[in-house]
Each structure stands twice: as C-alpha cells, then as structure tokens.
Amino acid sequence: MTKTRNYSCKDVEMLMASQTIAYSFKANIDELSVVRTDWTASYADDLVTRVDTTLQKYLGIDAKQDLRSATVALTAVQGSAQKDLSFLKAQLDDDFKKDPARRDEILKVLGFAKHLRDVQKNNQEALTQLLFTFKTNVTEQLTQEIVAKGTNPALLERIAGYADTFKQANLSQETNKSASKEVTREAADALNAIYDEISGLCKKASVYYRDQPVKKEQFTFSKVIANLGASTSKAAVKTGTPVANAETNTTK
C-alpha cells in the first residue's frame, strides 16, 4: 500500500519547488544566518545537496522494473507450460480413446482432471498444482505406457521440468512485488522528509521577509510551485512518472 504524502501536489512539483527554495536559501544565507544559529552556510550547502540527491534518486525512478522483468519471465514459462500441457492432453485423449476408463485415470493421476480448466483460465496457482502433481505422479511405468502410444518422451520430461522452473519464476515475481512496495515506502519517507524540512524553513523565512514581498515569495511554497508553472509539467514528461502513484497526488 502506497504511503500517504504530507503534501497534496505532485512529487515532481514538490521536489522542484524544494530545489528552488533550497537554492534561494543558499543565496540568502549571509543574511539568514544571523536569524537562526542552525541556519549556517554549511547547512545551506547540505540542504541543497540533499534535495538534489533526493530529486535525482526518486524523480522518474522505475521502481517496478525488476517486477516487470520477473513477470515477463513468469509469463514466458506459463505460456510454454500451457502449450505443452494442452498438446499432451490432446494426445492422451486420442491415444486412449478406445479405453476411456484408463484415459480418465491417467488424466486424474497427472492432475489434468482437477486443474486443467483453471490452468486454461491463466490461474497460476492451478498451473503450479498441476505441474507438481504431474512431476510427482509421472512414474517410469506410466511414462512408458504413454510413450508406447506415440507421445515423445521429451514432452513428458519438459512438462515435469516446468514444475521447479515455474515455482522459481513465481517466487521471483512475488519477491519483486514486495520489493517494489518497499521502494515505494522508502521513497515516500524520503520525499515527506524533504517536504517537511523545506516547508518548515519556508514558514520561518516567509515571516522574516514579510516586509520584502519579492523575497517572501521565494519562501512561500505555493507561490514557488505556481511560478514554476509549465516547467514542472515539461520536466514530468521528460523524466517520466515519479515514484509516487500520480493519481494519488493531485495538483493544488
């Protein structure tokens, strides 16, 4: 579940506004350092560095790249397994058509009777169950019986081999789903921390500059975002979707 942001604007807008404010802060540090003991030149440099680093690290990051790769691998295995299982089922149906009782028994023992319909609906759990049932029950004796009817033994070996391959691909996908969620939470924490620090700085600096409208505007978050205008939209298009789910972060 995506962690809630402390701000209502888009990630790209918050980060670019924070970057602008950080640089304004650094430009005015000689004057502002007199106001607070913790507002030093060193702090200003560090703030700029941290905002820049956060922007580069999270703006446009593709946190789900590994997940998509794992899904592609899983889908490839799934497709091949479904194709081979369907081909074997067709052969068994025809090869044992004169002995329907034996055909039905073989289909039951190998897992086709219970799981094939769901496998054909792309149910991954059903495919896992069918493959492991097949691998467990395709004994040497049963293999010889099926091969004697004309089925290529390589097909049976390949289907049995899918069990572990599919399990590993499925595990990789699930692991990357969790990792993707963790990256999203990590990003939310980092972005919220930047926003909290910059917005706190703005509250103090904007009051300090209350008699200087131009400088006050430089430390008014909503004004900075408004002044960025179309540039943030162009940046968003250029860098891609931010780590946050864009649909959950609406522009003020």
C-alpha positions as CSV (number, residue, x, y, z in Angstrom):
1,M,0.0,0.0,0.0
2,T,1.4,3.4,-1.0
3,K,2.3,5.6,1.9
4,T,0.4,8.9,2.2
5,R,2.3,12.0,1.2
6,N,2.4,15.0,3.5
7,Y,1.7,17.3,0.5
8,S,-1.1,17.4,-2.0
9,C,0.9,18.4,-5.1
10,K,2.6,16.0,-7.4
11,D,6.0,14.7,-6.4
12,V,7.7,16.4,-9.4
13,E,6.3,19.7,-8.3
14,M,7.2,19.3,-4.6
15,L,10.8,18.3,-5.4
16,M,11.4,21.0,-8.0
17,A,9.9,23.7,-5.7
18,S,12.0,22.4,-2.8
19,Q,15.1,22.6,-5.0
20,T,14.3,26.2,-6.0
21,I,13.7,27.2,-2.4
22,A,16.9,25.5,-1.2
23,Y,18.9,27.4,-3.8
24,S,17.2,30.7,-2.7
25,F,18.0,29.8,0.9
26,K,21.7,29.3,0.0
27,A,21.7,32.6,-2.0
28,N,20.5,34.5,1.1
29,I,22.4,32.6,3.7
30,D,24.6,35.6,4.7
31,E,21.5,37.4,5.9
32,L,19.6,34.4,7.1
33,S,22.4,33.0,9.2
34,V,22.0,35.9,11.5
35,V,18.4,35.0,12.3
36,R,19.0,31.4,13.5
37,T,22.0,29.6,14.8
38,D,21.3,26.5,12.8
39,W,21.0,28.4,9.6
40,T,24.6,28.2,8.6
41,A,26.4,28.2,5.2
42,S,27.3,24.6,5.9
43,Y,23.6,23.7,6.5
44,A,22.6,25.6,3.3
45,D,25.1,23.6,1.2
46,D,24.0,20.3,2.8
47,L,20.3,21.2,2.2
48,V,21.0,21.8,-1.5
49,T,22.9,18.6,-1.8
50,R,20.2,16.5,-0.1
51,V,17.4,18.0,-2.2
52,D,19.4,17.5,-5.4
53,T,20.2,13.9,-4.4
54,T,16.6,13.1,-3.5
55,L,15.4,14.5,-6.8
56,Q,17.9,12.6,-8.8
57,K,17.3,9.3,-6.9
58,Y,13.5,9.3,-6.9
59,L,12.2,11.6,-9.7
60,G,11.3,9.2,-12.5
61,I,12.8,6.1,-10.9
62,D,11.3,2.9,-12.3
63,A,10.7,1.0,-9.0
64,K,8.9,-1.8,-10.8
65,Q,11.4,-2.6,-13.5
66,D,12.5,-5.8,-11.7
67,L,8.9,-6.7,-11.1
68,R,8.1,-6.4,-14.8
69,S,11.1,-8.4,-15.7
70,A,10.1,-11.2,-13.3
71,T,6.5,-11.1,-14.7
72,V,7.8,-11.4,-18.2
73,A,9.8,-14.4,-17.2
74,L,6.9,-16.0,-15.4
75,T,4.5,-15.3,-18.3
76,A,7.0,-17.0,-20.7
77,V,7.2,-20.1,-18.6
78,Q,3.5,-20.1,-18.1
79,G,2.8,-19.9,-21.8
80,S,5.2,-22.7,-22.7
81,A,3.8,-24.9,-20.0
82,Q,0.2,-24.3,-21.0
83,K,1.0,-25.1,-24.6
84,D,2.8,-28.4,-23.8
85,L,0.1,-29.5,-21.3
86,S,-2.7,-28.8,-23.9
87,F,-0.7,-30.8,-26.5
88,L,-0.2,-33.7,-24.2
89,K,-3.9,-33.7,-23.2
90,A,-4.9,-33.9,-26.8
91,Q,-2.6,-36.8,-27.4
92,L,-3.9,-38.7,-24.3
93,D,-7.5,-38.1,-25.3
94,D,-6.9,-39.6,-28.8
95,D,-4.3,-42.3,-27.9
96,F,-6.6,-43.8,-25.2
97,K,-9.9,-43.1,-26.8
98,K,-10.6,-46.9,-27.0
99,D,-10.0,-47.2,-23.3
100,P,-11.8,-44.2,-21.7
101,A,-11.6,-45.6,-18.2
102,R,-7.8,-45.8,-18.5
103,R,-7.7,-42.4,-20.1
104,D,-9.7,-40.8,-17.4
105,E,-7.5,-42.5,-14.7
106,I,-4.3,-41.1,-16.3
107,L,-5.8,-37.6,-16.6
108,K,-6.8,-37.8,-12.9
109,V,-3.4,-39.1,-11.7
110,L,-1.4,-36.5,-13.7
111,G,-3.6,-33.6,-12.4
112,F,-5.4,-32.7,-15.7
113,A,-8.9,-33.6,-14.4
114,K,-8.7,-31.3,-11.4
115,H,-6.6,-28.4,-12.6
116,L,-6.6,-28.1,-16.4
117,R,-9.7,-26.0,-16.7
118,D,-8.4,-23.4,-14.3
119,V,-4.9,-23.5,-16.0
120,Q,-6.6,-22.6,-19.3
121,K,-8.0,-19.5,-17.5
122,N,-4.4,-18.5,-16.7
123,N,-4.7,-19.4,-13.0
124,Q,-1.1,-19.5,-11.8
125,E,-1.9,-21.4,-8.6
126,A,-3.7,-24.1,-10.6
127,L,-0.8,-24.4,-13.0
128,T,1.6,-24.8,-10.1
129,Q,-0.6,-27.6,-8.6
130,L,-0.9,-29.4,-12.0
131,L,2.8,-29.2,-12.7
132,F,3.8,-30.6,-9.3
133,T,1.1,-33.3,-9.5
134,F,2.4,-34.3,-12.9
135,K,6.0,-34.3,-11.8
136,T,5.2,-36.4,-8.7
137,N,3.0,-39.0,-10.5
138,V,4.5,-39.4,-13.9
139,T,6.3,-42.6,-12.9
140,E,8.6,-44.5,-15.2
141,Q,5.9,-47.2,-15.7
142,L,3.3,-44.5,-16.7
143,T,5.8,-42.8,-18.9
144,Q,6.5,-46.0,-20.8
145,E,2.7,-46.6,-21.2
146,I,2.2,-43.1,-22.6
147,V,5.3,-43.2,-24.8
148,A,4.2,-46.6,-26.2
149,K,1.2,-44.9,-27.7
150,G,3.4,-42.5,-29.6
151,T,4.0,-39.5,-27.3
152,N,7.5,-38.1,-27.5
153,P,9.2,-38.7,-24.1
154,A,10.9,-35.3,-24.4
155,L,7.5,-33.7,-23.9
156,L,6.9,-35.5,-20.7
157,E,10.3,-34.6,-19.4
158,R,9.8,-31.0,-20.4
159,I,6.5,-30.8,-18.6
160,A,7.9,-32.4,-15.4
161,G,10.8,-29.8,-15.6
162,Y,8.4,-26.9,-15.6
163,A,7.4,-27.5,-12.0
164,D,10.6,-26.1,-10.5
165,T,11.1,-23.5,-13.2
166,F,7.6,-22.1,-12.8
167,K,7.9,-22.2,-9.0
168,Q,11.1,-20.1,-9.1
169,A,9.7,-17.7,-11.6
170,N,6.6,-17.3,-9.5
171,L,8.7,-16.8,-6.3
172,S,10.8,-14.1,-8.1
173,Q,7.6,-12.2,-9.1
174,E,6.3,-12.3,-5.6
175,T,9.6,-11.2,-4.1
176,N,9.8,-8.3,-6.5
177,K,6.2,-7.3,-5.7
178,S,7.3,-6.9,-2.1
179,A,10.5,-5.2,-3.0
180,S,8.5,-2.7,-5.2
181,K,6.3,-1.9,-2.2
182,E,9.3,-1.4,0.0
183,V,10.9,1.0,-2.5
184,T,7.7,3.0,-2.7
185,R,7.6,3.3,1.1
186,E,11.3,4.3,1.1
187,A,10.5,7.0,-1.5
188,A,7.5,8.3,0.5
189,D,9.6,8.6,3.6
190,A,12.4,10.5,1.8
191,L,10.0,12.8,-0.1
192,N,8.0,13.6,3.1
193,A,11.2,14.4,4.9
194,I,12.3,16.9,2.3
195,Y,8.9,18.5,2.2
196,D,8.7,18.8,6.0
197,E,12.1,20.4,6.2
198,I,11.6,22.8,3.4
199,S,8.1,23.8,4.4
200,G,9.3,24.4,8.0
201,L,12.1,26.6,6.6
202,C,9.6,28.5,4.5
203,K,7.3,29.2,7.5
204,K,10.1,30.9,9.3
205,A,11.8,32.7,6.3
206,S,8.5,34.0,4.8
207,V,7.7,35.6,8.2
208,Y,11.2,37.1,8.4
209,Y,10.7,38.6,4.9
210,R,7.2,39.7,5.5
211,D,8.1,43.3,4.6
212,Q,10.0,42.2,1.5
213,P,7.4,40.8,-0.9
214,V,9.9,39.6,-3.5
215,K,12.0,37.6,-1.1
216,K,8.9,36.5,0.8
217,E,7.6,34.9,-2.3
218,Q,10.8,33.0,-2.7
219,F,10.0,31.2,0.5
220,T,6.2,30.7,0.0
221,F,5.8,27.1,-1.2
222,S,2.6,27.6,-3.1
223,K,4.0,30.7,-4.9
224,V,7.1,28.8,-5.9
225,I,5.1,26.0,-7.3
226,A,2.9,28.5,-9.2
227,N,5.9,30.3,-10.5
228,L,7.4,27.0,-11.8
229,G,4.3,26.7,-14.0
230,A,4.7,24.8,-17.2
231,S,8.3,24.0,-16.5
232,T,7.3,21.3,-13.9
233,S,4.9,19.8,-16.4
234,K,7.7,19.6,-19.0
235,A,10.0,18.1,-16.5
236,A,7.4,15.5,-15.6
237,V,7.0,14.5,-19.2
238,K,10.8,14.4,-19.7
239,T,11.7,12.3,-16.7
240,G,8.7,10.1,-16.6
241,T,6.2,9.2,-13.8
242,P,7.6,9.9,-10.3
243,V,7.8,7.1,-7.7
244,A,4.5,8.1,-6.2
245,N,1.3,6.9,-7.8
246,A,0.5,10.1,-9.7
247,E,-3.3,9.5,-9.4
248,T,-3.0,9.8,-5.6
249,N,-1.1,13.2,-5.8
250,T,-3.3,15.9,-7.3
251,T,-2.1,19.4,-8.0
252,K,-3.2,22.1,-5.6
